[in-house]
Amino acid sequence: MLEIAGLIWVNTDVDKLREASAAAAREPTPIRVPCERKALPPVDTAPMQQVETSK
């Protein structure tokens, strides 16, 4: 993945990298719980009124 981005590893212990990669692969993927949207307020059905905002 780093090579695709044009990056390289510097001073990385290969054994530790393998252990970390294996540990990350063993981790279960988190269950995605979607957020529930709030209920919209009811639509106002009253007739519209024009309001004067300046004198």
PyMOL commands that set and color helices and strands:
alter all, ss='L'
color gray80, all
select helices_A, chain A and resi 2-5+14-26
alter helices_A, ss='H'
color red, helices_A
deselect
rebuild
show_as cartoon
